[in-house]
Amino acid sequence: MSQPGTASALRLMTVHAHPDDESSKGAATTAKYTDQGHEVMVVTCTGGEAGSILNPAMDRPDVLENMAAIRREEMAKAAEILGVQHRWLGFVDSGLPEGDPKPPLPEGCFALVDDEVATERLVRVVREFRPHVLVTYDENGGYPHPDHIKTHVISVAAFDAAGDPDRFPDAGEPWQPLKLYYSIGFTRARLVAFDAAIRARGEESPYTEWLANWDPSRPDLQDRVTTRIECAEWFDRRDAALIAHATQIDPTSRWFAVPREEQAEIWPWEDYELVRSLVDSPTPEDDLFAGISERVGVS
């Protein structure tokens, strides 16, 4: 594989809030691109220190006491499985505030860091790796966790700032990514398809309740999809990367309720919304690098 930032490969950077987000959002896409010889870097904004133990098999005092170190180990395993490069941005997990009213966010957490400070740190990584494509979350963070929303804010800001020599002049040589995408996960249309497949087998679906509680006024993100990456061949790598985050992923959970073979028939894609492009890339697309090869002379 080429060294980061060389001109001999197309480069993709995905920016996530916590370790495990890279495996639950777009992991098959990243595995596909690495197998095709492209360079992929995952940037994780926080260490996931405030995460709960979501896998009953890992719910032990020794795990909770060493959560930060364990999540770093899990992230390293997932990155190896996906074949991606990885960079910690170094901020502290804000946690998900719960209750009514919600408690204040902890002092010093990622969500409370000044936007300019956080953006500069990401710009440094962008200018070093020099991605052609940047992928992050939409304005709602994919879901309204304060770290996900902060990740959206600084990723969009970094896309705009990285190529501007007047912004953060001490953060490396300017580099302008050419396309910005939002990763789109479980849309209502996808849930309906999975739910129907499980019930057709005569089994109880974990998605039925989710759909029943779906707010009818909530827009379906499926309407925003511009780009579909066919990547069913890499679903096994995606699932293995997910399972590597053992504190967060229960292998008996609804993540795995639909067998991979069925998923390959029902929904063999990962979905994205193209929100900025500096190249000619008409939508719908089937490649995050569409229009870039011609622009930069790399295939």
QUIQUIJO-V381841 format. One record per backbone hydrogen bond with DSSP energy under -0.5 kcal/mol. CO is the residue of the C=O (numbers start at 1). NH is the residue of the N-H. If there is no record, write none. Layout:
CO_NH / CO_NH
This chain:
3_6 / 6_9 / 10_39 / 11_132 / 11_133 / 12_41 / 13_135 / 14_16 / 14_43 / 16_45 / 17_46 / 18_21 / 18_22 / 20_23 / 20_24 / 21_25 / 26_30 / 27_31 / 28_32 / 29_33 / 30_34 / 31_35 / 32_36 / 33_38 / 34_37 / 39_12 / 40_85 / 41_14 / 41_43 / 42_44 / 42_87 / 43_16 / 43_45 / 44_89 / 44_90 / 45_91 / 48_51 / 52_54 / 54_56 / 55_58 / 56_59 / 58_60 / 60_63 / 60_64 / 61_65 / 62_66 / 63_66 / 64_67 / 66_70 / 67_71 / 68_72 / 69_73 / 70_74 / 71_75 / 72_76 / 73_77 / 74_78 / 75_79 / 76_80 / 77_81 / 78_82 / 79_83 / 79_84 / 85_42 / 87_44 / 91_47 / 92_110 / 94_106 / 95_97 / 98_103 / 106_109 / 109_112 / 109_113 / 110_113 / 114_118 / 115_119 / 116_120 / 117_121 / 118_122 / 119_123 / 120_124 / 121_125 / 122_126 / 123_127 / 124_128 / 125_129 / 126_130 / 129_5 / 132_178 / 132_179 / 133_13 / 134_181 / 135_15 / 136_183 / 138_141 / 141_143 / 143_145 / 145_148 / 145_149 / 146_150 / 147_151 / 148_152 / 149_153 / 150_154 / 151_155 / 152_156 / 153_157 / 154_158 / 155_159 / 156_160 / 157_161 / 158_162 / 161_164 / 162_175 / 163_165 / 164_167 / 166_168 / 168_171 / 175_177 / 178_278 / 179_134 / 180_275 / 180_276 / 181_136 / 182_273 / 183_185 / 184_271 / 185_187 / 187_191 / 188_192 / 189_193 / 190_194 / 191_195 / 192_196 / 193_197 / 194_198 / 195_199 / 196_200 / 197_201 / 198_201 / 198_203 / 199_202 / 205_208 / 207_211 / 208_212 / 209_213 / 211_214 / 214_216 / 215_218 / 219_221 / 220_223 / 221_224 / 222_225 / 226_284 / 226_285 / 227_272 / 228_230 / 229_231 / 229_270 / 231_234 / 232_235 / 234_238 / 235_239 / 236_240 / 237_241 / 238_242 / 239_243 / 240_244 / 241_245 / 242_245 / 244_246 / 245_248 / 245_249 / 247_54 / 247_55 / 248_250 / 249_251 / 250_253 / 253_256 / 254_257 / 257_259 / 259_262 / 259_263 / 260_264 / 261_265 / 262_265 / 262_266 / 263_267 / 268_231 / 268_232 / 270_229 / 271_184 / 272_226 / 272_227 / 272_274 / 273_182 / 273_275 / 276_180 / 279_281 / 285_228 / 287_290 / 289_292 / 289_293 / 291_295 / 292_296 / 293_297 / 293_298
